[in-house]
């Protein structure tokens, strides 16, 4: 975990670690500074994690906010990436097809409550 985090900090000095194998990064400024797209940066980050950890893969979600990025990171696992464009129509189309359970913090009980509404 420490080796992967040493890569993450190079892209976002204030990244948020979420357990041993997960992190949230805001790479907006890094993309601007390096004149890279989110997809390009994600490919580079995944490659560097794999090189430095000697084989550990990671999946990346690129989205307008951390909640959506987390959902996106699950789409092309393992060792993949998915980008949700930050346009209202794209976000609405994407979220309208999601099971409510995909939203972080929504468990079985809350899912049942929401389904009954």
Buried (B, 14 or more C-beta within 10 A) or exposed (E): EEEBEEBBEEBBEEBEEEEEEBBBBBBEEBBEEEEBEBBEBBBBBBEBBBEEBEEBEBBBBBBBEBBBBBBBBEBEEEEBBBBBEEEEEBBEEBBEEEEEEBBEEBEEEEBEEEEEE
